[in-house]
Amino acid sequence: MLKLSVALMNAIFYKSKMALIAMVFLVPLIISFTLLMMTLTDGISASKKEQQGLQYILTVSRLYQNLPQHRGMTNAYRNGNLALESRK
């Protein structure tokens, strides 16, 4: 195996050797960089979805906070408390 590698390197020119060596180092580097970018993009996407979910929760929680008061006022009005009629 070593003899084959030495014979191959002796058969090609200097510029070709340097290009081959550069490719051997660049291919794993490019693959690693691509995987890193994909991971970071997924993390950013998840963070944006979490922020949208928090905004939704804030909106819905305000509604849920007012529901018991509305329910109580509705029941009081139905039971004859006319003081609440003006709050429609």
Phi, psi and omega in degrees: 000318180294320180296322178295318179295317179295319179295321178295315180292328178287336184277341183254159183281170184299313180298321179293322177298314181295321178295319178297315179296319178298318179295322180298324179274328184284324183299310178295326179295317179294318179297316179297317180296319179296316178296322177297315180296321178296319179295316179295320179296319177296320179295318179295318179298318179295321179295320178296320178295323177296319179296320177295321178296320178294321178297319177297316181297319179298317180295314183290326181294325176298320178296314181294332178292327182272346182298314180298322178296317179296318180298317180295318179294321179296315179296320179295319179295318179294332180273007172104007178280098185282351178294337180272355182296326182284349182270011183304000000 
